[in-house]
Amino acid sequence: MESLDSFKDTDNCELRSSQEPLSKYQKGGFHPLCLGETLRDERYTVKHKLGWGGFSTVWLAWDNQEEKYVAVKILTADSPASIEAQHLKGLDQASNEGLDEVFIVELFDTFELEGPNGKHQCLIFEVLGPSLAVVLESYSLTSKEVLKATKQLLHAVSFIHENGYGHGDISIRNIAYTLPQVPTFNLMDHLDQPQVHDLVLKSGEGLPPGFPTQIVKAAEWKTQDIFDEADIRLLDFGDTFEQGHEPDHLAQPNSLRAPETILTDGFDFKVDLWDVGVTIYEIIFRDPPFMYLGDEEGFIASMLAFIGGEMPKEWDEVYREIHRKGGREWEVFENVPESKPGLERKFESLEDKSLKPLLAILQGLMKFNPEDRILASEALKKIFDIETVH
């Protein structure tokens, strides 16, 4: 495998270290792709790169048949059969009018692609606008936009749960806004121009088999504003599971882990309810409710202090063991609770009174004991009640 030092430097050499790792372009890894290439018998023409992850690259392409832009997700060749496609198809069959009606990303097509690094599964999705994570970096949602995003997220999660699934990775990273569906909207006008770095070996030899001839900088939005009348879409169903067939663990950032994934040896779909509560909090306040700073004992303590309430008694022994592993005595962590949990005090500081009723919804979703959490459908009904009042 070639190292970064093996390639000639150019004015755009920074792209090599800021984009997907070249080490993934090998047997079983990423498929090498360049702008202008076509896929699926020339149906899809690649126009830009949207991003990448540990097991896929995602590209913007023009669908020459339907005459619209689509997102092409190309999995690594060693990826197992796509659970994401399987579950999205199952949810689509359960919907009456399509997944867009329940605010879930639409899957248009799937196919296999034979390449130098193996056989890759390709998923064709609707193209979406900026993620909530990107929008919230520079923009505070209005109360109307907060309530709309919250209602649509709860609608999506309620639909997923009622049809026997758990999402498994709900966060502001996995929620994006839709794009205008009007003839005058030109998507490429809202993205930066593709920046390309040609890969050339210093030795002058040809590139190794399975390598791309260029690295493309992932697209960035020229504006992070929300387009008029935009809805949200819940996406990334790669960790989705059928209820009753939960995986052993979820590949989530530590700061998004629900208490039961730390303190017990199992979980179910109600892990989503905790994550929805965290996500709604971030939609309102643009910051996570708590941070993981490297130690589980401190993380759990911050959860308890912020949310309030008590930990289930049956979890006490595990919690004590976490303290012992941290080298501290249990008694040191017997904190005197504050008069009000941090969550309540945070809502008291809200200037927009129309959002204060969301406190009760977050308190219901973010119960330590998953059995005590309100369902997404119950939280959705509370949102409708809030809208009726206001």
C-alpha positions as CSV (number, residue, x, y, z in Angstrom):
1,M,0.0,0.0,0.0
2,E,1.4,3.4,-1.1
3,S,2.0,6.0,1.6
4,L,1.2,9.7,1.2
5,D,4.9,10.4,0.7
6,S,4.9,8.2,-2.4
7,F,2.8,10.8,-4.4
8,K,4.0,14.0,-6.1
9,D,3.1,17.2,-4.4
10,T,0.8,19.6,-6.1
11,D,-1.0,22.8,-5.1
12,N,-3.9,20.7,-3.8
13,C,-1.8,18.1,-1.9
14,E,-3.8,18.9,1.3
15,L,-6.7,17.0,-0.1
16,R,-4.8,13.8,0.3
17,S,-4.8,14.0,4.1
18,S,-8.2,15.6,4.5
19,Q,-10.3,13.2,2.5
20,E,-11.0,9.4,2.6
21,P,-7.9,7.4,3.5
22,L,-6.1,6.0,0.4
23,S,-5.4,2.8,2.4
24,K,-9.1,1.9,1.9
25,Y,-8.5,1.6,-1.9
26,Q,-7.5,-2.0,-1.9
27,K,-9.1,-5.5,-2.3
28,G,-12.3,-5.5,-0.2
29,G,-12.2,-1.7,0.2
30,F,-13.5,1.4,-1.6
31,H,-14.3,1.5,-5.3
32,P,-12.1,4.0,-7.2
33,L,-14.3,6.6,-8.9
34,C,-13.7,9.8,-10.8
35,L,-15.9,12.7,-11.8
36,G,-17.6,12.2,-15.1
37,E,-17.7,8.4,-14.8
38,T,-21.1,6.7,-15.4
39,L,-22.7,3.8,-13.4
40,R,-25.4,1.3,-14.1
41,D,-25.2,1.2,-17.9
42,E,-24.6,4.9,-18.1
43,R,-27.7,5.8,-16.2
44,Y,-25.9,7.8,-13.4
45,T,-23.2,10.3,-14.2
46,V,-20.9,11.3,-11.3
47,K,-20.8,15.0,-10.7
48,H,-19.3,15.6,-7.2
49,K,-18.4,13.8,-4.0
50,L,-20.7,14.2,-1.0
51,G,-18.7,12.4,1.6
52,W,-17.4,9.2,3.0
53,G,-17.4,6.9,6.0
54,G,-15.6,3.9,7.3
55,F,-17.5,1.6,4.9
56,S,-18.7,3.7,2.0
57,T,-18.1,6.7,-0.2
58,V,-21.1,8.9,-1.3
59,W,-21.3,10.7,-4.6
60,L,-23.6,13.2,-6.2
61,A,-24.8,11.9,-9.6
62,W,-27.2,13.0,-12.3
63,D,-29.9,10.4,-13.1
64,N,-30.0,10.5,-16.9
65,Q,-33.2,8.5,-17.0
66,E,-35.3,10.4,-14.4
67,E,-33.4,13.7,-15.1
68,K,-32.7,14.6,-11.5
69,Y,-29.8,14.5,-9.0
70,V,-29.4,11.5,-6.7
71,A,-26.9,10.4,-4.0
72,V,-24.9,7.3,-4.8
73,K,-23.7,5.4,-1.7
74,I,-21.0,2.8,-2.7
75,L,-20.2,0.3,0.0
76,T,-16.8,-1.3,0.5
77,A,-16.5,-4.6,-1.3
78,D,-16.1,-6.6,1.9
79,S,-19.3,-5.1,3.4
80,P,-22.0,-7.7,4.2
81,A,-25.4,-7.6,2.4
82,S,-26.8,-4.1,3.0
83,I,-29.0,-4.1,6.1
84,E,-29.7,-0.5,5.3
85,A,-31.3,-1.3,2.0
86,Q,-33.2,-4.3,3.4
87,H,-34.7,-2.3,6.2
88,L,-35.6,0.7,4.1
89,K,-37.4,-1.5,1.6
90,G,-39.3,-3.1,4.5
91,L,-40.3,0.3,5.9
92,D,-41.3,1.5,2.4
93,Q,-43.6,-1.5,2.0
94,A,-45.2,-0.6,5.3
95,S,-45.8,3.0,4.2
96,N,-48.9,4.0,2.3
97,E,-47.5,6.8,0.2
98,G,-43.8,6.5,0.4
99,L,-41.1,7.1,3.0
100,D,-41.0,10.9,2.3
101,E,-44.5,11.1,3.9
102,V,-43.0,9.9,7.2
103,F,-39.9,12.0,6.9
104,I,-37.5,9.2,6.1
105,V,-34.9,9.3,3.3
106,E,-36.1,7.7,0.1
107,L,-34.2,4.8,-1.4
108,F,-34.7,4.8,-5.2
109,D,-32.5,2.0,-6.5
110,T,-29.9,-0.6,-5.6
111,F,-27.4,-2.5,-7.8
112,E,-24.1,-4.2,-7.7
113,L,-20.9,-2.7,-9.2
114,E,-17.9,-4.9,-10.2
115,G,-14.6,-3.1,-9.8
116,P,-10.9,-3.8,-9.3
117,N,-11.3,-4.1,-5.5
118,G,-14.3,-6.4,-5.7
119,K,-18.1,-6.4,-6.0
120,H,-19.7,-3.4,-4.4
121,Q,-23.3,-2.8,-3.3
122,C,-24.6,0.6,-4.5
123,L,-27.6,2.4,-3.0
124,I,-29.3,5.3,-4.7
125,F,-30.9,7.9,-2.4
126,E,-32.7,11.2,-2.8
127,V,-30.3,14.1,-2.5
128,L,-30.7,16.1,0.6
129,G,-29.5,19.5,1.8
130,P,-27.4,20.4,4.8
131,S,-27.6,18.1,7.9
132,L,-28.9,19.5,11.1
133,A,-25.3,19.3,12.5
134,V,-24.1,21.7,9.7
135,V,-27.1,24.0,10.0
136,L,-26.8,24.3,13.8
137,E,-23.1,25.3,13.6
138,S,-24.1,28.8,12.5
139,Y,-27.8,29.2,12.8
140,S,-30.3,29.1,15.6
141,L,-33.7,27.7,14.5
142,T,-36.8,29.8,15.2
143,S,-39.4,28.3,17.6
144,K,-41.5,27.4,14.5
145,E,-38.6,25.6,12.9
146,V,-37.8,23.8,16.2
147,L,-41.3,22.5,16.6
148,K,-41.5,21.5,12.9
149,A,-38.2,19.5,13.1
150,T,-39.2,18.0,16.4
151,K,-42.6,16.9,15.2
152,Q,-41.3,15.4,11.9
153,L,-38.5,13.5,13.8
154,L,-41.0,12.1,16.2
155,H,-43.3,11.2,13.3
156,A,-40.4,9.3,11.6
157,V,-39.3,7.4,14.8
158,S,-42.9,6.6,15.7
159,F,-43.4,5.0,12.2
160,I,-40.1,3.0,12.6
161,H,-41.0,1.7,16.0
162,E,-44.6,0.8,15.1
163,N,-43.4,-1.3,12.2
164,G,-41.0,-3.3,14.3
165,Y,-37.7,-1.6,13.9
166,G,-35.2,0.4,15.9
167,H,-33.0,3.0,14.1
168,G,-30.0,2.7,16.3
169,D,-28.1,5.9,15.4
170,I,-30.4,9.0,15.7
171,S,-28.4,12.2,16.0
172,I,-28.2,15.7,14.3
173,R,-25.6,14.2,12.0
174,N,-28.2,11.8,10.6
175,I,-31.0,14.3,10.0
176,A,-30.9,16.5,6.9
177,Y,-33.2,19.0,5.2
178,T,-34.9,18.5,1.9
179,L,-34.2,20.6,-1.2
180,P,-36.7,22.7,-3.2
181,Q,-38.5,20.6,-5.8
182,V,-38.9,23.4,-8.3
183,P,-37.5,23.6,-11.9
184,T,-35.7,26.9,-11.1
185,F,-33.6,25.3,-8.3
186,N,-30.1,24.3,-9.6
187,L,-28.3,22.2,-6.9
188,M,-24.8,22.8,-8.3
189,D,-25.3,26.6,-7.8
190,H,-25.5,25.9,-4.0
191,L,-22.4,23.7,-3.8
192,D,-18.7,24.7,-4.1
193,Q,-17.0,23.7,-7.3
194,P,-15.4,20.3,-7.2
195,Q,-11.7,20.4,-6.2
196,V,-9.7,17.6,-7.6
197,H,-6.2,16.3,-6.8
198,D,-4.6,14.0,-9.4
199,L,-2.7,11.1,-7.9
200,V,0.7,10.6,-9.5
201,L,3.5,8.6,-8.0
202,K,6.9,10.2,-7.6
203,S,8.5,7.2,-9.2
204,G,6.6,7.8,-12.4
205,E,5.2,4.3,-12.2
206,G,1.6,3.5,-12.7
207,L,-0.8,3.6,-9.8
208,P,-1.4,0.4,-7.9
209,P,-4.5,-1.7,-9.0
210,G,-7.7,-0.4,-7.4
211,F,-6.4,3.1,-6.9
212,P,-8.4,6.1,-8.1
213,T,-6.6,8.5,-10.5
214,Q,-7.8,11.5,-8.5
215,I,-9.0,12.5,-5.0
216,V,-12.1,14.8,-4.9
217,K,-12.8,17.2,-2.0
218,A,-16.2,16.5,-0.5
219,A,-18.8,19.1,-1.4
220,E,-19.6,22.0,1.0
221,W,-22.7,24.1,1.0
222,K,-22.3,27.7,0.0
223,T,-25.0,28.6,2.5
224,Q,-26.0,26.7,5.7
225,D,-29.5,28.3,5.7
226,I,-32.6,26.2,5.6
227,F,-34.4,26.3,2.2
228,D,-38.0,27.7,2.3
229,E,-40.6,25.1,3.2
230,A,-37.9,22.4,3.8
231,D,-38.8,19.3,5.7
232,I,-36.4,17.0,7.5
233,R,-35.3,13.5,6.6
234,L,-34.0,10.8,9.0
235,L,-31.2,8.9,7.3
236,D,-28.4,6.4,7.7
237,F,-30.1,3.1,8.5
238,G,-26.9,1.2,8.6
239,D,-27.4,0.3,12.4
240,T,-31.1,-0.3,12.1
241,F,-32.3,-3.5,13.7
242,E,-35.5,-5.5,13.9
243,Q,-37.1,-5.5,17.3
244,G,-36.3,-8.8,19.1
245,H,-33.1,-9.1,17.0
246,E,-31.0,-6.4,18.5
247,P,-27.2,-6.4,17.8
248,D,-24.7,-6.9,20.6
249,H,-23.7,-3.2,20.4
250,L,-24.3,0.0,18.6
251,A,-21.5,2.0,16.8
252,Q,-22.4,5.3,18.4
253,P,-20.3,8.2,19.6
254,N,-19.7,7.9,23.3
255,S,-21.7,11.1,24.0
256,L,-24.8,9.6,22.4
257,R,-24.8,6.4,24.3
258,A,-28.0,5.7,26.3
259,P,-27.5,4.6,29.9
260,E,-28.6,1.0,29.3
261,T,-25.8,0.6,26.7
262,I,-23.3,1.3,29.4
263,L,-24.9,-0.2,32.5
264,T,-26.5,-3.4,31.1
265,D,-25.7,-6.1,28.6
266,G,-28.7,-5.4,26.4
267,F,-31.0,-2.8,24.9
268,D,-34.0,-2.5,22.6
269,F,-35.7,0.0,20.4
270,K,-36.2,2.4,23.4
271,V,-32.5,3.4,23.0
272,D,-33.9,5.5,20.1
273,L,-36.1,7.4,22.6
274,W,-33.1,8.6,24.6
275,D,-31.3,9.6,21.4
276,V,-34.4,11.5,20.2
277,G,-34.4,13.4,23.5
278,V,-30.7,14.3,23.1
279,T,-31.3,15.4,19.5
280,I,-34.3,17.6,20.4
281,Y,-32.2,19.2,23.1
282,E,-29.4,20.0,20.5
283,I,-32.0,21.4,18.1
284,I,-33.1,23.8,20.8
285,F,-29.8,24.8,22.4
286,R,-27.2,23.9,19.7
287,D,-25.1,22.0,22.2
288,P,-25.2,18.5,23.5
289,P,-26.7,18.0,27.0
290,F,-23.6,16.3,28.3
291,M,-20.1,15.4,27.0
292,Y,-18.1,12.2,27.3
293,L,-14.7,13.2,28.6
294,G,-13.0,9.8,28.6
295,D,-14.4,8.2,31.8
296,E,-17.7,6.4,32.1
297,E,-18.2,7.1,35.8
298,G,-18.1,10.9,35.2
299,F,-20.3,10.5,32.1
300,I,-23.0,8.7,34.1
301,A,-22.8,11.1,37.0
302,S,-23.3,14.0,34.6
303,M,-26.3,12.3,33.1
304,L,-27.9,11.9,36.5
305,A,-27.1,15.4,37.6
306,F,-28.5,16.9,34.4
307,I,-31.6,14.7,33.9
308,G,-32.5,14.2,37.6
309,G,-34.3,11.2,39.0
310,E,-32.8,8.0,40.2
311,M,-30.9,5.1,38.6
312,P,-32.7,1.7,38.6
313,K,-31.6,-0.2,41.7
314,E,-30.7,-3.2,39.6
315,W,-28.0,-1.2,38.0
316,D,-26.3,-0.2,41.3
317,E,-23.7,-3.0,41.3
318,V,-22.6,-2.3,37.8
319,Y,-22.3,1.4,38.6
320,R,-20.2,0.5,41.7
321,E,-17.9,-1.6,39.6
322,I,-17.4,1.2,37.2
323,H,-16.3,3.4,40.1
324,R,-14.0,0.7,41.4
325,K,-12.3,0.4,38.0
326,G,-11.8,4.1,38.0
327,G,-9.8,3.8,41.2
328,R,-12.2,5.7,43.4
329,E,-14.4,4.8,46.3
330,W,-18.1,4.7,45.8
331,E,-18.7,7.1,48.7
332,V,-16.8,9.9,46.8
333,F,-19.6,10.0,44.2
334,E,-22.5,10.2,46.6
335,N,-23.4,13.7,45.4
336,V,-26.1,15.8,47.0
337,P,-28.6,16.6,44.3
338,E,-29.1,20.2,43.3
339,S,-32.5,21.8,43.9
340,K,-33.3,21.4,40.2
341,P,-31.7,19.2,37.6
342,G,-29.6,20.9,34.9
343,L,-32.2,20.2,32.3
344,E,-34.9,22.2,34.2
345,R,-32.6,25.1,34.8
346,K,-31.6,25.2,31.1
347,F,-35.2,25.5,30.1
348,E,-35.8,28.2,32.7
349,S,-33.2,30.3,30.9
350,L,-35.0,30.0,27.6
351,E,-36.3,33.4,26.4
352,D,-38.7,31.9,24.0
353,K,-41.6,30.7,26.2
354,S,-43.3,28.8,23.3
355,L,-40.5,26.2,23.6
356,K,-40.8,25.7,27.3
357,P,-43.5,22.9,27.0
358,L,-40.8,20.8,25.3
359,L,-39.2,20.2,28.7
360,A,-41.9,17.7,29.7
361,I,-41.3,15.8,26.4
362,L,-37.5,15.6,27.0
363,Q,-38.1,14.5,30.6
364,G,-40.3,11.7,29.3
365,L,-37.9,10.6,26.6
366,M,-34.7,10.8,28.7
367,K,-35.6,8.5,31.6
368,F,-32.7,6.5,32.9
369,N,-34.8,3.4,32.9
370,P,-35.8,2.7,29.3
371,E,-39.1,1.1,30.5
372,D,-40.2,4.5,31.9
373,R,-39.6,6.4,28.7
374,I,-42.6,7.7,26.8
375,L,-43.0,6.3,23.3
376,A,-42.4,8.4,20.2
377,S,-46.1,8.3,19.4
378,E,-46.9,9.7,22.9
379,A,-44.3,12.5,22.5
380,L,-45.8,13.3,19.0
381,K,-49.2,13.7,20.5
382,K,-47.8,16.2,23.0
383,I,-46.3,18.2,20.2
384,F,-49.7,18.4,18.5
385,D,-51.1,19.6,21.8
386,I,-48.4,22.3,22.0
387,E,-49.2,23.5,18.5
388,T,-52.9,23.6,19.3
389,V,-52.2,25.9,22.3
390,H,-49.9,28.2,20.3
